[in-house]
Amino acid sequence: MSRRILIVEDEAPIREMLCFVMEQHGYQAVEANDFDAAVEKIAEPYPDMVLLDWMLPGGSGLQLAKKIKGDDFTRNIPIIMLTAKGEEEDKIRGLEVGADDYITKPFSPKELMARMRAVFRRVAPTVLDEPLEVEGLQLDPVSHRISVDEKGIDMGPTEFKLLHFFMTHPERVYSREQLLDHVWGTNVYVEDRTVDVHIRRLRKALTEYGYERLIQTVRGVGYRFSNR
């Protein structure tokens, strides 16, 4: 499932160029040309990254970044600010409200892709298929192995995908509908209760090593992966 990139840019030529670059690199581009349109697009299925212009009709990029980072459901979405402002003070303001990186116009597609990969590497290792580790629980997406102290843990392919998703999106609550979208995909019809069945199987597979506690139920909302 290709990653969704929300492009928030009021200048049509720049927005179209960015959409073209995203699609050329296998991403799904979602467009918004002003503040209100961007707010509407930050909804299920949530974007995996936001490319956010500094100046927007209806509000500023800083205001939108604050809104994204201030919401429990969207605060982990990485943001790269796109702006013509090159002053160090402006850069600091963008980073202080939660932006993950900052790129000054004009920029090359090559530089943008490098910055996107760097941000994804920090906040979403699943994009690069890098091994994951939490408290000794290790998941290798390339070899499709889960282990503890070099001892393998057996689990089904859906449980593996669930655990992979959880480990790359910690400390965030996901509803059953969100998990269905992210793990099963939006083109597959699966009932909500199917998620509960696979959560139980995942916990059972992790119980022997005491990791079932990482899969937490948030009553009335959904599930969260956390070691707190």
Backbone as a chain_set.jsonl record, in Angstrom:
{"seq": "MSRRILIVEDEAPIREMLCFVMEQHGYQAVEANDFDAAVEKIAEPYPDMVLLDWMLPGGSGLQLAKKIKGDDFTRNIPIIMLTAKGEEEDKIRGLEVGADDYITKPFSPKELMARMRAVFRRVAPTVLDEPLEVEGLQLDPVSHRISVDEKGIDMGPTEFKLLHFFMTHPERVYSREQLLDHVWGTNVYVEDRTVDVHIRRLRKALTEYGYERLIQTVRGVGYRFSNR", "coords": {"N": [[0.852, -1.182, 0.0], [0.774, 2.084, -1.022], [2.342, 4.993, 0.342], [0.654, 7.8, 1.701], [0.933, 11.138, 0.855], [0.32, 14.265, 1.962], [0.018, 17.235, 0.308], [0.271, 20.492, 0.961], [-0.178, 23.363, -0.439], [-0.491, 26.515, -1.895], [0.196, 27.546, -4.379], [-0.404, 26.665, -7.572], [1.37, 25.652, -9.717], [3.633, 24.778, -8.251], [2.455, 22.938, -6.529], [1.467, 21.042, -8.363], [3.873, 20.15, -9.456], [5.028, 18.964, -7.222], [3.188, 16.914, -6.74], [3.61, 15.375, -9.028], [6.282, 14.569, -8.633], [5.987, 13.058, -6.283], [4.351, 10.934, -7.162], [6.03, 9.836, -9.073], [7.874, 8.636, -7.464], [6.532, 6.626, -6.244], [4.673, 7.307, -4.293], [1.419, 8.194, -2.948], [-0.196, 11.003, -3.845], [-1.903, 13.615, -2.18], [-3.852, 16.471, -2.419], [-4.058, 19.879, -1.215], [-5.125, 23.204, -1.266], [-5.432, 25.325, 0.443], [-5.819, 26.484, 3.878], [-8.252, 25.518, 5.091], [-8.991, 23.43, 3.344], [-6.861, 21.726, 3.764], [-7.246, 20.987, 6.439], [-9.558, 19.442, 6.181], [-8.525, 17.313, 4.737], [-6.863, 16.058, 6.495], [-7.645, 13.515, 7.748], [-9.19, 10.273, 8.264], [-8.38, 7.948, 5.664], [-5.416, 8.648, 7.389], [-2.798, 10.912, 6.327], [0.595, 9.901, 5.6], [2.65, 11.608, 5.692], [3.12, 15.171, 5.774], [3.602, 17.734, 3.508], [4.168, 20.958, 3.93], [3.272, 24.197, 3.194], [4.49, 27.422, 4.156], [3.03, 29.87, 4.042], [-0.415, 30.297, 3.705], [-3.682, 30.582, 2.211], [-6.307, 31.55, 4.333], [-5.157, 30.779, 6.695], [-2.113, 30.057, 8.536], [0.815, 28.039, 7.793], [2.133, 27.43, 10.123], [0.073, 27.529, 12.022], [-1.437, 25.355, 11.165], [0.382, 23.276, 11.504], [0.612, 23.308, 14.3], [-1.981, 22.511, 14.94], [-2.079, 19.907, 13.878], [-0.049, 18.624, 15.378], [-1.086, 18.912, 17.876], [-3.175, 17.204, 18.215], [-4.185, 14.063, 19.373], [-4.604, 11.98, 17.565], [-3.229, 12.663, 15.283], [-0.722, 13.61, 15.845], [1.662, 12.226, 15.46], [2.179, 12.292, 12.794], [4.568, 13.015, 10.416], [5.965, 16.22, 9.512], [7.084, 18.294, 6.937], [8.183, 21.474, 6.439], [7.599, 23.757, 3.825], [8.967, 26.532, 2.419], [9.576, 29.941, 1.393], [10.877, 31.481, 3.088], [13.925, 32.211, 4.491], [15.179, 32.918, 6.81], [16.878, 32.273, 9.866], [15.456, 32.502, 12.252], [12.805, 32.062, 11.444], [12.958, 29.44, 10.643], [13.477, 28.189, 13.084], [11.082, 28.755, 14.434], [9.287, 27.188, 12.97], [10.233, 24.588, 13.549], [9.852, 24.566, 16.275], [7.078, 24.413, 16.61], [6.628, 21.841, 15.967], [7.321, 20.809, 13.473], [9.091, 18.441, 11.481], [11.146, 18.758, 9.734], [12.612, 21.158, 7.462], [12.552, 22.946, 4.5], [13.871, 25.172, 2.146], [12.479, 27.161, -0.386], [13.809, 28.067, -3.606], [13.844, 24.523, -4.211], [15.34, 21.368, -5.086], [13.852, 18.439, -6.571], [15.357, 16.191, -5.919], [16.678, 16.904, -3.548], [14.446, 17.255, -1.871], [13.362, 14.618, -1.799], [15.451, 13.309, -0.519], [15.369, 14.52, 1.977], [12.808, 13.739, 2.804], [13.126, 10.946, 2.964], [14.997, 10.863, 5.033], [13.497, 11.885, 7.188], [11.424, 9.98, 7.323], [12.995, 7.823, 8.008], [13.658, 8.427, 10.591], [11.173, 8.633, 11.938], [9.437, 6.68, 10.984], [10.402, 3.791, 10.505], [9.471, 1.619, 9.032], [9.175, 2.274, 6.375], [11.656, 2.024, 5.213], [12.197, -0.558, 5.619], [13.701, -1.287, 7.872], [15.205, -3.099, 10.616], [13.388, -3.533, 13.686], [13.181, -2.773, 17.199], [12.04, -3.25, 20.453], [12.437, -3.119, 23.771], [13.906, -5.527, 23.673], [12.338, -7.128, 22.099], [12.364, -8.092, 18.855], [11.901, -7.265, 15.447], [12.202, -8.124, 12.133], [11.582, -6.876, 9.102], [12.495, -7.614, 6.575], [13.539, -10.273, 6.572], [11.308, -11.319, 7.651], [11.013, -12.117, 10.327], [10.431, -12.578, 13.819], [11.809, -12.131, 16.962], [13.23, -12.958, 20.206], [16.014, -12.584, 22.118], [17.347, -14.061, 20.177], [15.664, -16.172, 19.843], [13.089, -17.478, 17.969], [9.759, -16.207, 17.379], [6.705, -17.542, 16.643], [4.13, -16.521, 14.459], [1.124, -15.667, 12.659], [0.759, -14.294, 9.283], [-0.921, -11.993, 9.265], [-0.9, -11.184, 11.93], [1.787, -10.587, 12.125], [1.944, -8.354, 10.397], [0.291, -6.609, 11.82], [1.789, -6.289, 14.212], [4.092, -5.167, 13.152], [3.082, -2.742, 12.189], [2.202, -1.592, 14.611], [4.649, -1.354, 16.013], [5.968, 0.533, 14.543], [4.439, 2.706, 14.92], [4.218, 3.762, 17.66], [2.696, 4.54, 20.891], [0.328, 5.708, 20.084], [-3.146, 5.88, 19.742], [-5.251, 3.693, 17.961], [-8.247, 3.252, 16.219], [-10.463, 0.464, 15.528], [-11.334, 0.682, 12.899], [-9.345, 2.299, 11.769], [-7.111, 0.624, 12.006], [-7.905, -1.417, 10.318], [-7.835, -0.056, 7.855], [-5.088, 0.617, 7.65], [-3.674, -1.803, 7.979], [-5.054, -3.947, 6.742], [-5.931, -2.7, 4.455], [-7.681, -0.364, 2.325], [-9.202, -1.382, 0.316], [-10.235, -3.79, 0.958], [-12.804, -5.729, 2.324], [-13.472, -6.183, 5.596], [-14.779, -7.208, 8.675], [-15.165, -5.221, 11.658], [-14.831, -6.659, 14.056], [-13.043, -8.599, 13.375], [-10.555, -7.516, 13.731], [-10.263, -7.602, 16.525], [-10.043, -10.354, 16.918], [-7.558, -10.936, 15.703], [-5.912, -9.346, 17.253], [-6.087, -10.674, 19.691], [-4.818, -13.09, 18.965], [-2.284, -12.121, 18.386], [-1.47, -11.157, 20.892], [-1.433, -13.595, 22.279], [0.672, -14.914, 21.011], [2.763, -13.368, 21.915], [2.748, -13.687, 24.628], [4.299, -15.66, 25.996], [6.779, -14.495, 26.323], [6.254, -12.278, 27.743], [5.444, -9.969, 26.457], [2.912, -9.306, 25.764], [1.745, -7.266, 27.156], [2.415, -4.957, 25.861], [0.568, -4.489, 23.903], [-2.046, -2.632, 24.173], [-5.37, -2.164, 25.306], [-7.576, 0.455, 24.73], [-10.216, 1.54, 26.249], [-13.304, 1.869, 24.631], [-12.174, 3.185, 22.505], [-9.921, 2.004, 21.011], [-6.876, 0.448, 20.127], [-3.491, 0.475, 21.401], [0.052, 0.611, 21.049], [2.44, 0.372, 23.449], [5.075, 0.847, 25.815], [4.754, 1.899, 28.252]], "CA": [[0.0, 0.0, 0.0], [1.638, 3.249, -1.138], [2.214, 5.987, 1.394], [-0.098, 9.0, 1.331], [1.623, 12.375, 1.164], [-0.555, 15.433, 1.824], [0.744, 18.402, -0.169], [-0.492, 21.7, 1.282], [0.531, 24.401, -1.189], [-1.495, 27.298, -2.614], [0.646, 27.841, -5.733], [-0.728, 25.493, -8.376], [2.515, 25.032, -10.401], [4.47, 24.054, -7.281], [1.669, 21.789, -6.06], [1.443, 20.043, -9.434], [5.213, 19.585, -9.547], [5.215, 18.074, -6.076], [2.367, 15.722, -6.975], [4.296, 14.579, -10.044], [7.461, 13.967, -8.005], [5.528, 12.018, -5.356], [3.871, 9.785, -7.931], [7.2, 9.235, -9.714], [8.605, 7.864, -6.451], [5.67, 5.587, -5.695], [3.788, 7.773, -3.227], [0.091, 8.656, -3.33], [-0.272, 12.432, -3.537], [-3.193, 14.19, -1.829], [-3.642, 17.911, -2.55], [-4.869, 20.891, -0.537], [-4.601, 24.499, -1.709], [-5.555, 26.347, 1.482], [-5.865, 25.981, 5.249], [-9.472, 24.74, 5.342], [-8.923, 22.19, 2.564], [-5.886, 20.86, 4.424], [-7.883, 20.441, 7.64], [-10.472, 18.395, 5.735], [-7.766, 16.156, 4.233], [-6.184, 15.385, 7.612], [-8.693, 12.638, 8.274], [-8.988, 8.891, 7.851], [-7.101, 7.44, 6.156], [-4.513, 9.764, 7.631], [-1.582, 10.939, 5.508], [1.804, 9.402, 6.25], [3.516, 12.774, 5.82], [2.548, 16.415, 5.265], [4.496, 18.752, 2.973], [3.34, 22.074, 4.354], [3.731, 25.537, 2.845], [4.486, 28.369, 5.281], [1.95, 30.846, 3.875], [-1.597, 29.682, 3.103], [-4.95, 31.313, 2.335], [-7.176, 31.082, 5.409], [-4.413, 30.441, 7.903], [-0.693, 29.848, 8.253], [1.344, 26.689, 7.953], [2.44, 27.253, 11.54], [-1.188, 27.204, 12.708], [-1.83, 23.996, 10.794], [1.317, 22.362, 12.163], [0.201, 23.236, 15.703], [-3.223, 21.735, 15.003], [-1.736, 18.505, 13.631], [0.742, 18.099, 16.491], [-1.842, 19.022, 19.115], [-4.249, 16.208, 18.208], [-3.646, 12.736, 19.68], [-4.716, 11.085, 16.426], [-2.397, 13.092, 14.156], [0.525, 14.233, 16.287], [2.833, 11.481, 15.003], [2.368, 12.466, 11.354], [5.703, 13.917, 10.2], [5.718, 17.431, 8.733], [8.199, 19.045, 6.373], [7.74, 22.812, 6.055], [8.088, 24.272, 2.551], [8.805, 27.973, 2.516], [10.56, 30.836, 0.789], [11.529, 32.193, 4.18], [15.217, 31.596, 4.764], [15.753, 33.399, 8.054], [17.056, 31.243, 10.885], [14.382, 32.63, 13.237], [11.614, 31.418, 10.901], [13.215, 27.995, 10.687], [13.313, 27.768, 14.478], [9.645, 28.797, 14.748], [8.673, 26.01, 12.368], [10.625, 23.396, 14.298], [9.293, 24.643, 17.629], [5.674, 24.001, 16.638], [6.54, 20.404, 15.751], [7.761, 20.366, 12.15], [10.21, 17.504, 11.576], [12.23, 19.284, 8.915], [12.354, 22.465, 6.877], [13.276, 23.087, 3.242], [13.634, 26.511, 1.634], [12.295, 27.298, -1.829], [13.523, 26.903, -4.451], [14.581, 23.305, -3.87], [15.289, 20.361, -6.143], [13.159, 17.202, -6.183], [16.327, 15.275, -5.323], [16.87, 17.312, -2.154], [13.215, 16.966, -1.144], [13.254, 13.183, -1.561], [16.452, 12.949, 0.48], [14.867, 14.96, 3.283], [11.678, 12.879, 3.152], [13.657, 9.648, 3.406], [15.631, 11.047, 6.34], [12.437, 12.021, 8.188], [10.789, 8.67, 7.472], [13.934, 6.937, 8.694], [13.594, 8.753, 12.016], [9.861, 8.487, 12.571], [8.682, 5.529, 10.465], [11.369, 2.888, 9.908], [8.855, 0.634, 8.147], [9.334, 2.685, 4.983], [12.945, 1.569, 4.727], [12.33, -1.97, 5.989], [14.772, -1.455, 8.842], [14.825, -3.911, 11.785], [12.8, -2.79, 14.795], [13.432, -3.406, 18.484], [11.445, -2.615, 21.628], [12.671, -3.904, 24.997], [14.393, -6.858, 23.349], [11.473, -7.735, 21.083], [12.941, -7.689, 17.579], [11.143, -7.591, 14.24], [12.95, -7.856, 10.901], [10.611, -6.947, 8.006], [13.093, -8.204, 5.378], [13.532, -11.735, 6.739], [9.977, -11.659, 8.169], [11.234, -12.853, 11.57], [10.256, -11.917, 15.109], [12.618, -12.908, 17.887], [13.655, -12.453, 21.512], [17.265, -13.272, 22.447], [17.619, -14.97, 19.049], [14.654, -17.233, 19.797], [12.018, -17.044, 17.099], [8.363, -16.241, 17.816], [5.837, -17.873, 15.513], [2.824, -15.879, 14.366], [0.602, -15.624, 11.313], [1.118, -13.108, 8.498], [-1.69, -10.808, 9.659], [-0.376, -10.752, 13.223], [3.08, -9.961, 11.834], [1.67, -7.016, 9.856], [-0.22, -5.803, 12.931], [2.889, -5.953, 15.104], [4.958, -4.246, 12.402], [2.432, -1.433, 12.195], [2.225, -1.063, 15.974], [6.008, -1.006, 16.421], [6.385, 1.737, 13.822], [3.525, 3.787, 15.308], [3.986, 3.59, 19.105], [2.095, 5.58, 21.736], [-0.791, 6.355, 19.412], [-4.337, 5.019, 19.778], [-5.89, 3.459, 16.669], [-9.545, 2.579, 16.261], [-10.504, -0.734, 14.689], [-11.448, 1.111, 11.499], [-8.028, 2.766, 11.331], [-6.245, -0.539, 11.844], [-8.341, -2.089, 9.089], [-7.332, 0.716, 6.716], [-3.63, 0.6, 7.577], [-3.1, -3.154, 7.948], [-5.722, -4.764, 5.74], [-6.077, -1.917, 3.231], [-9.011, 0.22, 2.146], [-9.933, -2.086, -0.739], [-10.619, -5.111, 1.458], [-13.904, -5.645, 3.283], [-13.297, -7.019, 6.773], [-15.567, -6.678, 9.779], [-14.379, -4.652, 12.754], [-14.5, -7.635, 15.096], [-11.896, -9.365, 12.918], [-9.379, -6.905, 14.359], [-10.166, -8.134, 17.885], [-9.566, -11.742, 16.823], [-6.118, -10.935, 15.419], [-5.246, -8.771, 18.428], [-5.98, -11.773, 20.668], [-3.787, -14.009, 18.474], [-0.99, -11.458, 18.54], [-1.133, -11.184, 22.313], [-1.117, -14.975, 22.643], [2.007, -15.223, 20.502], [3.752, -12.6, 22.676], [2.576, -13.934, 26.063], [5.384, -16.47, 26.554], [7.921, -13.649, 26.639], [5.792, -11.156, 28.545], [5.271, -8.76, 25.656], [1.496, -9.043, 25.478], [1.404, -6.016, 27.824], [2.668, -3.831, 24.952], [-0.64, -4.284, 23.104], [-2.969, -2.13, 25.188], [-6.731, -1.799, 24.916], [-8.052, 1.741, 25.228], [-11.653, 1.28, 26.283], [-14.163, 2.757, 23.872], [-11.455, 3.857, 21.424], [-9.23, 1.054, 20.139], [-5.682, -0.195, 20.647], [-2.268, 1.264, 21.405], [1.292, -0.094, 21.343], [3.16, 1.219, 24.378], [5.799, 0.166, 26.897], [4.575, 2.682, 29.473]], "C": [[0.893, 1.238, 0.0], [1.33, 4.268, -0.048], [1.535, 7.252, 0.873], [0.675, 10.238, 1.782], [0.662, 13.533, 0.914], [0.296, 16.65, 1.462], [-0.135, 19.629, 0.042], [0.271, 22.89, 0.702], [-0.474, 25.175, -2.033], [-1.083, 27.641, -4.048], [0.51, 26.596, -6.599], [0.483, 24.871, -9.08], [3.407, 24.227, -9.459], [3.751, 22.805, -6.8], [1.653, 20.677, -7.103], [2.806, 19.378, -9.594], [5.454, 18.581, -8.426], [4.409, 16.787, -6.235], [3.05, 14.798, -7.972], [5.5, 13.854, -9.436], [7.052, 12.839, -7.063], [5.127, 10.752, -6.117], [5.023, 9.07, -8.634], [7.977, 8.34, -8.745], [7.701, 6.877, -5.706], [4.781, 5.994, -4.548], [2.422, 8.158, -3.799], [-0.046, 10.113, -2.889], [-1.708, 12.855, -3.26], [-2.989, 15.705, -1.769], [-4.584, 18.735, -1.674], [-4.269, 22.247, -0.877], [-4.808, 25.63, -0.691], [-5.72, 25.674, 2.851], [-7.064, 25.065, 5.478], [-9.465, 23.413, 4.596], [-7.963, 21.207, 3.214], [-6.488, 20.205, 5.66], [-8.818, 19.29, 7.273], [-9.723, 17.132, 5.312], [-7.011, 15.422, 5.34], [-7.232, 14.577, 8.365], [-8.41, 11.223, 7.785], [-9.23, 8.724, 6.354], [-6.075, 8.565, 6.252], [-3.307, 9.733, 6.691], [-0.392, 10.419, 6.306], [2.84, 10.506, 6.41], [2.778, 13.976, 5.256], [3.685, 17.307, 4.771], [3.72, 20.059, 3.072], [3.968, 23.425, 4.024], [3.582, 26.469, 4.049], [3.287, 29.299, 5.23], [0.784, 30.207, 3.123], [-2.789, 30.633, 3.186], [-5.765, 30.711, 3.484], [-6.476, 30.754, 6.708], [-2.968, 30.18, 7.541], [-0.316, 28.381, 8.403], [1.685, 26.401, 9.4], [1.188, 26.87, 12.328], [-1.603, 25.763, 12.415], [-0.918, 22.973, 11.458], [0.956, 22.202, 13.638], [-1.043, 22.37, 15.871], [-2.939, 20.238, 14.841], [-1.038, 17.905, 14.852], [-0.001, 18.155, 17.82], [-2.965, 18.014, 19.246], [-3.641, 14.819, 18.42], [-3.645, 11.808, 18.474], [-3.761, 11.448, 15.288], [-1.006, 13.57, 14.564], [1.777, 13.502, 15.812], [3.045, 11.567, 13.494], [3.53, 13.43, 11.132], [5.358, 15.063, 9.257], [7.035, 17.996, 8.221], [7.65, 20.38, 5.893], [8.401, 23.222, 4.739], [7.896, 25.78, 2.563], [9.9, 28.74, 1.806], [11.312, 31.596, 1.858], [12.832, 31.486, 4.544], [15.852, 32.038, 6.066], [15.8, 32.295, 9.11], [15.923, 31.284, 11.911], [13.108, 31.944, 12.753], [11.756, 29.897, 10.941], [12.981, 27.463, 12.097], [11.832, 27.756, 14.863], [8.938, 27.564, 14.19], [8.982, 24.749, 13.141], [10.016, 23.395, 15.694], [7.833, 24.215, 17.689], [5.505, 22.532, 16.274], [6.933, 19.916, 14.381], [8.998, 19.479, 12.315], [11.401, 17.935, 10.729], [11.723, 20.521, 8.188], [13.163, 22.56, 5.6], [12.87, 24.418, 2.599], [13.502, 26.495, 0.111], [13.325, 28.285, -2.377], [14.379, 25.709, -4.038], [14.436, 22.317, -5.015], [14.507, 19.148, -5.659], [14.104, 16.223, -5.489], [16.553, 15.604, -3.854], [15.635, 16.991, -1.324], [13.093, 15.484, -0.826], [14.254, 12.732, -0.506], [15.973, 13.335, 1.876], [13.682, 14.102, 3.736], [12.163, 11.523, 3.654], [14.282, 9.753, 4.789], [14.579, 11.15, 7.446], [11.736, 10.683, 8.413], [11.697, 7.71, 8.235], [13.876, 7.174, 10.206], [12.263, 8.355, 12.646], [9.073, 7.27, 12.123], [9.621, 4.569, 9.759], [10.78, 1.876, 8.942], [9.041, 0.978, 6.676], [10.614, 2.122, 4.388], [13.198, 0.107, 5.078], [13.485, -2.211, 6.951], [14.301, -2.316, 10.013], [14.335, -3.024, 12.92], [13.076, -3.533, 16.09], [12.798, -2.583, 19.593], [11.635, -3.546, 22.814], [13.106, -5.332, 24.703], [13.536, -7.622, 22.358], [11.922, -7.201, 19.73], [12.08, -8.156, 16.41], [11.97, -7.178, 13.022], [11.997, -8.002, 9.719], [11.159, -7.593, 6.739], [13.069, -9.728, 5.448], [12.197, -12.247, 7.258], [10.101, -12.526, 9.421], [10.981, -11.956, 12.774], [10.992, -12.768, 16.128], [12.861, -12.169, 19.195], [14.881, -13.255, 21.9], [17.561, -14.383, 21.44], [16.698, -16.189, 19.007], [13.47, -16.719, 18.991], [10.639, -17.151, 17.736], [7.503, -16.484, 16.59], [4.537, -17.087, 15.59], [2.426, -15.807, 12.905], [0.955, -14.324, 10.6], [0.354, -11.847, 8.89], [-1.21, -10.277, 10.997], [0.988, -10.065, 13.044], [2.878, -8.532, 11.333], [1.15, -6.081, 10.94], [0.915, -5.346, 13.839], [3.839, -4.965, 14.439], [4.373, -2.838, 12.427], [2.504, -0.801, 13.579], [3.626, -0.574, 16.359], [6.518, 0.239, 15.702], [5.473, 2.928, 14.125], [3.208, 3.684, 16.8], [3.288, 4.787, 19.737], [0.945, 6.324, 21.072], [-1.975, 5.393, 19.39], [-4.945, 4.92, 18.378], [-7.224, 2.745, 16.875], [-9.468, 1.323, 15.397], [-10.557, -0.353, 13.211], [-10.107, 1.589, 10.956], [-7.073, 1.61, 11.114], [-6.618, -1.323, 10.583], [-7.774, -1.385, 7.862], [-5.83, 0.53, 6.542], [-3.056, -0.801, 7.377], [-3.725, -4.02, 6.864], [-5.845, -4.027, 4.396], [-7.514, -1.475, 3.028], [-9.841, -0.517, 1.1], [-10.414, -3.475, -0.32], [-11.744, -4.946, 2.463], [-13.673, -6.67, 4.393], [-14.103, -6.396, 7.896], [-14.669, -6.212, 10.922], [-13.944, -5.71, 13.762], [-13.346, -8.541, 14.696], [-10.612, -8.823, 13.536], [-9.185, -7.48, 15.751], [-9.616, -9.556, 17.893], [-8.052, -11.769, 16.62], [-5.32, -10.289, 16.543], [-5.055, -9.858, 19.485], [-4.886, -12.757, 20.248], [-2.395, -13.418, 18.645], [-0.547, -11.481, 20.0], [-0.725, -12.592, 22.767], [0.29, -15.347, 22.21], [3.091, -14.537, 21.334], [3.767, -12.934, 24.16], [3.752, -14.672, 26.686], [6.567, -15.613, 27.011], [7.523, -12.372, 27.383], [5.551, -9.869, 27.779], [3.813, -8.46, 25.319], [1.042, -7.723, 26.101], [1.616, -4.795, 26.927], [1.449, -3.501, 24.1], [-1.762, -3.909, 24.063], [-4.331, -1.784, 24.59], [-7.099, -0.464, 25.55], [-9.576, 1.698, 25.115], [-12.45, 2.338, 25.516], [-13.494, 3.439, 22.695], [-10.806, 2.852, 20.477], [-8.026, 0.459, 20.828], [-4.465, 0.72, 20.498], [-1.083, 0.349, 21.688], [2.138, 0.813, 22.223], [3.89, 0.377, 25.414], [5.723, 0.957, 28.204], [3.62, 1.962, 30.417]], "O": [[1.686, 1.425, 0.923], [0.196, 4.381, 0.417], [1.804, 7.71, -0.237], [1.026, 10.364, 2.955], [0.238, 13.756, -0.22], [1.185, 17.043, 2.218], [-1.162, 19.787, -0.618], [1.245, 23.361, 1.289], [-1.228, 24.578, -2.802], [-1.941, 27.996, -4.857], [1.208, 25.602, -6.395], [0.621, 23.648, -9.046], [3.877, 23.144, -9.805], [4.357, 21.74, -6.676], [1.806, 19.504, -6.765], [2.885, 18.174, -9.84], [6.004, 17.501, -8.641], [4.888, 15.702, -5.906], [3.069, 13.582, -7.785], [5.712, 12.669, -9.694], [7.689, 11.785, -7.04], [5.521, 9.644, -5.754], [5.003, 7.847, -8.777], [8.654, 7.401, -9.163], [8.078, 6.358, -4.656], [4.189, 5.14, -3.889], [2.293, 8.416, -4.996], [-0.015, 10.412, -1.695], [-2.622, 12.502, -4.006], [-2.046, 16.172, -1.131], [-5.728, 18.357, -1.423], [-3.055, 22.431, -0.793], [-4.402, 26.766, -0.939], [-5.754, 24.448, 2.953], [-6.911, 23.96, 5.999], [-9.879, 22.389, 5.139], [-8.209, 20.001, 3.219], [-6.274, 19.018, 5.909], [-8.866, 18.278, 7.973], [-10.214, 16.02, 5.501], [-6.57, 14.289, 5.144], [-7.64, 14.927, 9.472], [-7.498, 11.005, 6.988], [-10.182, 9.293, 5.819], [-5.894, 9.336, 5.31], [-2.846, 8.66, 6.302], [-0.376, 10.49, 7.535], [3.797, 10.361, 7.171], [1.924, 13.84, 4.38], [4.619, 17.603, 5.517], [2.723, 20.244, 2.374], [5.051, 23.756, 4.507], [2.663, 26.319, 4.854], [2.605, 29.502, 6.235], [0.964, 29.647, 2.042], [-2.892, 31.41, 4.136], [-5.891, 29.491, 3.583], [-7.127, 30.48, 7.716], [-2.63, 30.092, 6.36], [-1.017, 27.596, 9.042], [1.548, 25.268, 9.862], [1.234, 25.997, 13.195], [-2.061, 25.044, 13.303], [-1.378, 21.929, 11.92], [0.988, 21.092, 14.169], [-1.148, 21.594, 16.821], [-3.485, 19.41, 15.569], [-1.389, 16.815, 15.305], [0.41, 17.515, 18.788], [-3.639, 17.968, 20.275], [-2.695, 14.442, 17.728], [-2.781, 10.938, 18.365], [-3.51, 10.619, 14.414], [-0.194, 13.903, 13.701], [2.852, 14.1, 15.765], [3.99, 10.979, 12.969], [3.481, 14.561, 11.615], [4.567, 14.904, 8.328], [7.988, 18.157, 8.984], [6.761, 20.422, 5.043], [9.608, 23.054, 4.56], [6.769, 26.256, 2.703], [11.016, 28.246, 1.64], [12.287, 32.286, 1.56], [12.831, 30.298, 4.867], [16.947, 31.588, 6.402], [14.877, 31.489, 9.226], [15.476, 30.241, 12.389], [12.404, 31.316, 13.543], [10.804, 29.173, 11.232], [12.361, 26.415, 12.279], [11.38, 26.838, 15.548], [8.092, 26.97, 14.858], [8.095, 23.926, 13.369], [9.701, 22.335, 16.235], [7.388, 23.702, 18.716], [4.387, 22.018, 16.266], [6.888, 18.711, 14.131], [9.843, 19.73, 13.174], [12.533, 17.522, 10.983], [10.55, 20.88, 8.29], [14.361, 22.277, 5.616], [11.687, 24.747, 2.519], [14.315, 25.889, -0.587], [13.683, 29.242, -1.69], [15.506, 25.875, -3.569], [13.512, 22.422, -5.821], [14.498, 18.857, -4.463], [13.696, 15.507, -4.575], [16.613, 14.708, -3.012], [15.754, 16.508, -0.198], [12.757, 15.124, 0.302], [13.943, 11.868, 0.314], [16.146, 12.582, 2.834], [13.566, 13.777, 4.917], [11.663, 11.013, 4.657], [14.126, 8.857, 5.619], [14.748, 10.57, 8.519], [11.483, 10.295, 9.553], [11.223, 6.883, 9.014], [14.025, 6.243, 10.997], [12.226, 7.809, 13.748], [8.133, 6.86, 12.805], [9.642, 4.531, 8.528], [11.504, 1.324, 8.114], [9.065, 0.09, 5.824], [10.661, 1.783, 3.206], [14.295, -0.406, 4.856], [14.172, -3.228, 6.856], [13.124, -2.273, 10.372], [14.809, -1.901, 13.092], [13.193, -4.759, 16.102], [12.991, -1.37, 19.666], [11.061, -4.634, 22.855], [12.712, -6.254, 25.415], [13.96, -8.651, 21.833], [11.866, -5.996, 19.485], [11.597, -9.288, 16.387], [12.384, -6.025, 12.901], [11.633, -9.121, 9.359], [10.385, -8.071, 5.909], [12.636, -10.395, 4.509], [11.967, -13.455, 7.306], [9.402, -13.528, 9.57], [11.268, -10.759, 12.76], [10.823, -13.987, 16.162], [12.722, -10.949, 19.286], [14.809, -14.48, 22.005], [17.969, -15.486, 21.803], [16.922, -17.121, 18.235], [12.916, -15.661, 19.288], [10.375, -18.057, 18.526], [7.562, -15.732, 15.617], [3.917, -16.995, 16.649], [3.275, -15.878, 12.017], [1.397, -13.364, 11.232], [0.912, -10.75, 8.853], [-1.118, -9.065, 11.19], [1.296, -9.088, 13.727], [3.555, -7.609, 11.785], [1.515, -4.906, 10.983], [1.002, -4.171, 14.194], [4.332, -4.038, 15.082], [5.088, -1.863, 12.659], [2.827, 0.379, 13.712], [3.772, 0.491, 16.959], [7.408, 0.924, 16.206], [5.712, 4.033, 13.639], [2.043, 3.533, 17.169], [3.29, 5.891, 19.193], [0.626, 7.449, 21.457], [-1.817, 4.219, 19.054], [-5.13, 5.928, 17.697], [-7.312, 1.763, 17.611], [-8.523, 1.145, 14.629], [-9.91, -0.984, 12.375], [-9.77, 1.311, 9.805], [-6.308, 1.606, 10.15], [-5.747, -1.827, 9.873], [-7.288, -2.036, 6.937], [-5.35, 0.312, 5.43], [-2.056, -0.966, 6.677], [-3.025, -4.74, 6.152], [-5.861, -4.654, 3.336], [-8.449, -2.126, 3.496], [-11.05, -0.304, 1.005], [-10.933, -4.236, -1.136], [-11.651, -4.112, 3.364], [-13.681, -7.876, 4.149], [-14.107, -5.174, 8.05], [-13.573, -6.732, 11.127], [-12.821, -5.667, 14.266], [-12.731, -9.181, 15.549], [-9.689, -9.583, 13.829], [-8.061, -7.815, 16.128], [-8.824, -9.92, 18.762], [-7.345, -12.53, 17.281], [-4.164, -10.651, 16.763], [-3.993, -9.954, 20.1], [-4.109, -13.208, 21.089], [-1.448, -14.12, 19.001], [0.606, -11.787, 20.305], [0.216, -12.752, 23.545], [1.018, -16.014, 22.945], [4.204, -15.051, 21.453], [4.678, -12.525, 24.88], [4.163, -14.341, 27.798], [7.266, -15.961, 27.962], [8.355, -11.497, 27.62], [5.462, -8.796, 28.376], [3.521, -7.463, 24.659], [0.072, -7.122, 25.641], [1.068, -3.725, 27.192], [1.305, -2.373, 23.627], [-2.358, -4.781, 24.694], [-4.425, -1.193, 23.514], [-6.951, -0.277, 26.758], [-10.139, 1.805, 24.026], [-12.285, 3.538, 25.731], [-14.14, 4.185, 21.96], [-11.1, 2.843, 19.282], [-8.117, 0.014, 21.972], [-4.404, 1.59, 19.629], [-1.198, -0.587, 22.479], [2.518, 1.905, 21.8], [3.399, -0.669, 25.84], [6.5, 0.733, 29.132], [3.336, 2.459, 31.506]]}, "num_chains": 1, "name": "protein.A"}
